[in-house]
């Protein structure tokens, strides 16, 4: 749950949602549902994750399926952090 809150905060910053992410939950659809989430925004989210958690995410580890929902993104990040 804490990681999901981190993901929501990162999305809010990267997508300039101005607090809208506070209403998102694990099942909130991201890719295709949020016009702000384009390919450049995906890179911004990844960069913020790398900076926030002090990790390096390989290009081949990035999969569009990870951005399907808040939950899938949090689970993907957990895997990148070795928490899955």
C-alpha positions as CSV (number, residue, x, y, z in Angstrom):
1,X,0.0,0.0,0.0
2,X,2.8,2.4,0.8
3,X,4.4,1.8,-2.6
4,X,1.1,2.5,-4.3
5,X,1.0,5.9,-2.5
6,X,4.5,6.6,-3.8
7,X,3.4,5.7,-7.3
8,X,0.4,8.0,-7.0
9,X,2.7,10.8,-5.9
10,X,5.1,10.2,-8.8
11,X,2.3,10.2,-11.3
12,X,0.9,13.4,-9.8
13,X,4.2,15.1,-10.3
14,X,5.2,13.6,-13.7
15,X,1.8,14.2,-15.2
16,X,1.0,17.5,-13.6
17,X,-2.2,16.1,-12.2
18,X,-2.4,18.8,-9.4
19,X,-3.7,16.3,-6.8
20,X,-6.1,14.3,-9.1
21,X,-4.1,11.2,-8.3
22,X,-5.6,11.3,-4.8
23,X,-8.8,9.9,-6.2
24,X,-7.1,7.0,-7.9
25,X,-7.0,3.5,-6.5
26,X,-5.3,0.2,-7.5
27,X,-7.8,-0.4,-10.3
28,X,-7.6,3.0,-11.9
29,X,-6.7,2.6,-15.6
30,X,-3.7,4.6,-16.7
31,X,-2.5,3.9,-20.2
32,X,-5.2,5.0,-22.7
33,X,-7.4,6.5,-20.0
34,X,-5.2,9.5,-19.0
35,X,-4.4,11.8,-21.9
36,X,-1.5,13.1,-19.9
37,X,0.2,9.7,-20.0
38,X,2.0,9.7,-23.3
39,X,5.3,8.3,-24.2
40,X,7.2,11.3,-22.9
41,X,5.3,11.1,-19.6
42,X,6.1,7.4,-19.3
43,X,9.8,8.4,-19.5
44,X,9.3,11.1,-16.9
45,X,7.6,8.6,-14.5
46,X,10.5,6.1,-15.0
47,X,13.1,8.9,-14.4
48,X,11.3,10.0,-11.2
49,X,11.2,6.4,-10.0
50,X,14.9,6.0,-10.6
51,X,15.6,9.2,-8.7
52,X,13.3,8.5,-5.9
53,X,14.4,4.9,-5.2
54,X,18.0,5.2,-6.3
55,X,17.6,2.5,-8.9
56,X,18.4,2.1,-12.6
57,X,15.7,0.6,-14.8
58,X,16.9,-1.1,-18.0
59,X,15.1,-0.1,-21.2
60,X,14.1,-3.7,-21.8
61,X,12.4,-3.9,-18.4
62,X,9.9,-1.3,-19.4
63,X,6.7,-2.8,-20.6
64,X,3.5,-1.0,-21.5
65,X,1.5,-3.6,-19.5
66,X,3.1,-2.2,-16.4
67,X,1.3,1.1,-17.0
68,X,-2.1,-0.5,-17.4
69,X,-3.3,0.6,-14.0
70,X,-2.1,2.0,-10.7
71,X,-1.9,-1.6,-9.3
72,X,0.1,-3.0,-12.2
73,X,2.5,-0.1,-12.0
74,X,3.0,-0.5,-8.3
75,X,3.6,-4.3,-8.7
76,X,6.0,-3.6,-11.5
77,X,7.9,-1.1,-9.4
78,X,8.0,-3.6,-6.5
79,X,9.6,-6.1,-8.9
80,X,12.2,-3.6,-10.0
81,X,13.0,-2.9,-6.3
82,X,13.2,-6.7,-5.6
83,X,10.1,-6.6,-3.4
84,X,7.9,-8.8,-5.5
